[in-house]
Amino acid sequence: MNSHLLAVIPARYGSRRFPGKPLSLIAGKPLLEHLYREASRARLIERVVVATDDKRIYSAVQAFGGDAVYTSSRHRTGSDRSAEVMQKLGGDIIISIQADHLGVKAADYDKILKAMLADRGIEYATMACKVDDETTLFDPNRVKVIFDKSDHALWFSRYPLPYLQGIDGDHVMQFEFYYHIGVYFFRKAALKEYHRWKPGTFEKAESLEQLRILENRRKIKVFKIRRDVISIDTPEDLKLAETNIFK
């Protein structure tokens, strides 16, 4: 195993929905620190870095002993920011960990990396969890995903996927829905390719960066994980994370 496995956590301070989210405290530590330390525990990840264009985030990472790099402020997506880091630091497989899902464990990263090291046909990969309540299903911040029999993504949407015709609300949760976890695995050439592509119609419509891959007719392998994963989208989610992740 000679691959260089790099994890990047893209982090912006400015956000329309939740400014300063990466530095929000959960159980006394910034969200970024929780993500950084868990990724660092993965056996197969060789280096973890935070990629930012903001001095406050850079300084906070240094304060908890983490590794940070400055990147351009012009990037449209976290994956584009990760591509710049790859250009600077190298990497054969790059994991882009979006700073909004808390609860993914080191073993989950290792599981997918092990699969990619064994199967070079996997160029793009991501994670999904089973939806267990209607609130998650109809929350546009919790992105839904459907996939084929080989676990390749067919589509992602903020709207519930699929639409169940003829099933009333009392029975809707009998169907196995899945929501997407914002962690992306790229081979080096795949991330270069992604960064070269222009954002497509559906990526811009849904504001979902992973749709750029599907719009360019590439396959994304979806790995199902079983975790209590919290999507941090509002200040209220911080309390939810403390209750469910650090109980």
C-alpha positions in Angstrom: 0.0 0.0 0.0 2.0 3.0 -1.2 -0.9 5.4 -1.8 -0.8 8.8 -0.2 -4.2 9.3 1.5 -5.0 12.9 2.3 -8.1 14.2 4.2 -9.1 17.8 3.7 -11.7 19.6 5.7 -12.8 22.7 3.7 -14.0 25.4 6.0 -15.5 28.8 5.3 -16.4 31.3 8.0 -19.1 33.1 6.0 -22.3 31.2 5.4 -25.8 32.5 4.6 -27.5 30.1 6.8 -25.1 29.8 9.7 -22.1 32.2 9.8 -19.1 30.9 11.8 -20.4 27.4 11.9 -17.0 25.6 11.8 -16.0 27.4 15.0 -19.3 26.8 16.8 -18.7 25.0 20.1 -20.0 21.5 20.8 -19.2 19.9 24.1 -16.7 22.7 24.7 -14.7 22.3 21.4 -15.2 23.8 17.9 -17.0 21.6 15.4 -13.9 21.7 13.3 -11.8 20.2 16.1 -14.2 17.2 16.5 -14.1 16.5 12.7 -10.3 16.9 12.6 -9.6 14.6 15.6 -11.9 11.8 14.4 -10.4 11.8 10.9 -6.9 11.8 12.4 -7.9 8.5 14.2 -8.4 6.7 10.9 -5.7 4.1 10.5 -5.4 4.7 6.7 -5.5 8.5 6.5 -1.9 9.8 6.5 -2.6 13.5 6.8 -5.5 15.7 7.8 -5.6 19.4 6.9 -8.2 22.2 7.2 -8.5 24.3 4.1 -9.7 27.8 4.6 -9.5 31.4 3.3 -10.2 32.9 6.8 -7.7 33.9 9.4 -10.1 33.1 12.3 -10.4 29.5 11.2 -6.7 29.2 10.5 -5.9 30.5 13.9 -8.4 28.3 15.6 -7.0 25.2 14.0 -3.5 26.1 15.1 -4.8 26.7 18.6 -5.9 23.1 18.9 -2.7 21.8 17.3 -4.2 21.0 13.9 -2.8 21.5 10.4 -4.3 24.2 8.2 -3.6 25.7 4.8 -4.8 28.9 3.2 -6.7 28.5 -0.1 -8.4 30.9 -2.5 -11.6 32.6 -1.6 -13.0 32.0 -5.1 -14.0 28.4 -4.8 -17.6 27.5 -5.4 -17.5 24.2 -3.4 -15.7 22.4 -0.7 -14.5 19.8 -3.3 -13.0 22.6 -5.4 -11.2 23.9 -2.3 -9.9 20.4 -1.7 -8.6 20.2 -5.3 -6.4 23.2 -4.6 -5.0 21.5 -1.5 -4.3 18.4 -3.6 -2.4 20.6 -6.1 -0.2 21.9 -3.2 0.2 18.7 -1.1 -0.3 15.8 -3.5 -2.4 12.8 -2.7 -3.5 9.6 -4.5 -6.9 9.5 -2.7 -8.3 12.7 -1.3 -11.2 12.7 1.2 -13.1 16.0 1.3 -14.9 16.2 4.6 -17.6 18.9 4.6 -17.8 20.7 7.9 -21.4 20.0 8.6 -21.9 16.4 9.5 -20.9 15.2 12.9 -20.8 11.5 13.9 -18.8 9.8 11.2 -16.2 7.6 12.8 -12.6 6.8 11.9 -13.7 3.2 11.0 -16.1 4.6 8.4 -13.3 6.4 6.6 -11.1 3.3 6.8 -13.9 1.1 5.4 -14.2 3.1 2.2 -10.5 3.7 1.8 -9.9 0.0 2.1 -12.5 -0.7 -0.6 -10.9 1.9 -2.9 -7.4 0.5 -2.4 -8.8 -2.9 -3.3 -10.8 -1.7 -6.3 -9.2 0.9 -8.5 -12.5 1.1 -10.5 -13.9 3.3 -7.7 -13.1 6.8 -8.7 -15.7 8.7 -6.6 -17.3 7.5 -3.4 -19.5 8.9 -0.6 -21.6 7.8 2.4 -25.3 7.5 3.2 -27.4 6.7 6.3 -30.9 5.3 6.5 -33.6 7.9 7.2 -35.4 7.0 10.4 -37.9 9.8 10.7 -40.2 12.0 8.6 -38.5 15.2 9.8 -35.3 14.2 8.2 -37.1 13.0 5.1 -38.7 16.4 4.5 -35.9 18.6 5.7 -34.2 20.2 2.6 -30.9 20.5 4.6 -30.8 16.7 4.7 -30.0 15.6 1.2 -31.6 12.4 0.0 -29.9 9.9 -2.3 -31.0 6.9 -4.4 -28.7 4.3 -5.8 -28.8 1.3 -8.1 -28.3 -2.4 -7.2 -24.6 -1.9 -7.3 -24.8 1.0 -4.8 -23.9 3.6 -7.4 -25.7 6.9 -7.0 -28.6 7.6 -9.4 -29.5 11.0 -8.0 -29.3 13.4 -5.0 -32.0 15.9 -4.1 -33.1 18.1 -1.2 -36.6 16.8 -2.0 -37.6 13.3 -0.8 -36.3 10.6 -3.2 -38.2 8.7 -4.5 -41.7 10.1 -4.5 -44.0 7.4 -3.3 -47.2 7.5 -5.3 -50.2 5.9 -3.5 -48.6 5.6 -0.1 -50.1 7.8 2.6 -48.2 9.6 5.4 -48.8 6.8 7.9 -46.9 4.3 5.8 -44.2 6.4 4.2 -41.5 5.3 6.6 -42.0 1.7 5.7 -39.9 2.5 2.6 -36.1 2.6 3.1 -35.0 6.2 2.3 -31.4 7.3 2.6 -29.8 10.6 3.3 -26.4 11.7 2.1 -23.4 12.4 4.3 -21.2 15.2 3.1 -17.9 13.2 2.8 -16.4 12.7 -0.7 -13.6 10.3 -1.7 -11.7 11.1 -4.9 -8.9 9.5 -6.7 -6.3 12.1 -7.8 -7.3 12.1 -11.4 -11.0 12.2 -10.6 -10.6 15.3 -8.4 -8.6 17.0 -11.1 -11.4 16.2 -13.5 -14.1 17.4 -11.2 -12.3 20.7 -10.7 -12.0 21.2 -14.4 -15.8 20.8 -15.0 -18.0 23.8 -14.8 -20.9 23.6 -12.4 -23.9 22.1 -14.2 -27.6 23.1 -14.3 -28.7 20.7 -11.6 -25.8 21.4 -9.3 -26.7 25.0 -9.3 -30.4 24.4 -9.0 -30.1 22.1 -6.0 -26.8 23.7 -4.7 -25.4 20.2 -4.5 -21.8 19.9 -5.6 -21.9 16.1 -6.1 -24.4 16.5 -8.9 -21.5 17.8 -11.0 -20.2 14.2 -11.1 -23.4 12.7 -12.2 -24.1 15.4 -14.8 -20.8 14.4 -16.4 -21.8 10.8 -16.5 -19.4 9.5 -13.8 -20.3 7.0 -11.1 -20.3 7.6 -7.4 -20.1 4.5 -5.2 -22.4 4.9 -2.1 -21.3 3.2 1.1 -24.0 2.8 3.7 -23.0 3.5 7.3 -25.0 3.0 10.5 -24.3 5.9 12.8 -26.0 8.7 14.7 -25.0 11.4 12.3 -26.1 15.0 12.9 -26.3 17.6 10.2 -25.2 20.9 11.7 -27.3 23.5 9.7 -28.6 25.8 12.5 -27.5 26.8 16.0 -30.2 24.5 17.4 -28.4 21.5 15.8 -25.5 22.2 18.1 -27.6 21.2 21.2 -28.9 18.2 19.3 -25.3 17.1 18.6 -24.3 17.4 22.2 -27.3 15.3 23.3 -27.0 12.6 20.7 -23.2 12.4 19.8 -21.6 13.3 23.2 -24.3 11.9 25.5 
